Amino acid sequence: MFEYLPLIAFQIAFAAAGMTILYRIVRGKPLSERIESLSHTRRDLLGQADRAGARRRRASTA
């Protein structure tokens, strides 16, 4: 059993490092806030595309 302790310690350290990296990527924000801000960005981009399409349709009928 004790021969596996170094392997277990390495896995714990590796997981902690990975979680630290993920935490810094998210910049400390809860994941739900991050996802919500991405959906707002997506909605804004889709709205801009819809407005551009409406302008093109109006221009082609004039």
C-alpha positions in Angstrom: 0.0 0.0 0.0 2.7 2.5 0.9 4.4 2.0 -2.4 1.5 3.9 -4.0 1.8 7.0 -1.8 4.2 8.9 -4.1 1.9 8.3 -7.0 -1.1 9.5 -5.0 0.8 12.6 -3.9 1.8 13.3 -7.5 -1.8 13.0 -8.6 -3.0 15.4 -5.9 -0.3 17.9 -6.7 -1.1 17.7 -10.5 -4.8 18.1 -9.8 -4.1 21.2 -7.6 -2.0 22.7 -10.3 -4.6 22.1 -12.9 -7.3 23.6 -10.8 -5.1 26.7 -10.1 -4.7 27.2 -13.9 -8.4 26.8 -14.5 -9.1 29.3 -11.7 -6.8 31.9 -13.2 -8.4 31.4 -16.7 -11.8 32.1 -15.2 -10.2 35.0 -13.2 -12.0 34.0 -10.0 -15.5 34.5 -11.4 -18.0 31.7 -10.7 -18.5 29.6 -13.8 -22.2 30.5 -14.1 -21.4 34.2 -14.4 -18.9 33.4 -17.1 -21.4 31.4 -19.1 -24.0 34.1 -18.7 -21.7 36.7 -20.1 -20.9 34.5 -23.1 -24.5 34.0 -23.8 -25.1 37.8 -23.7 -22.2 38.3 -26.1 -23.7 35.7 -28.4 -27.1 37.4 -28.3 -25.5 40.7 -29.1 -23.6 39.3 -32.1 -26.8 37.6 -33.4 -28.7 40.9 -33.0 -26.0 42.7 -35.0 -26.3 40.1 -37.8 -30.1 40.4 -37.8 -29.9 44.2 -38.1 -27.3 44.0 -40.9 -29.5 41.5 -42.8 -32.6 43.8 -42.4 -30.5 46.7 -43.8 -29.5 44.5 -46.8 -33.1 43.5 -47.4 -34.3 47.1 -47.3 -31.5 48.2 -49.7 -32.3 45.4 -52.2 -36.0 46.3 -52.3 -35.4 50.0 -52.8 
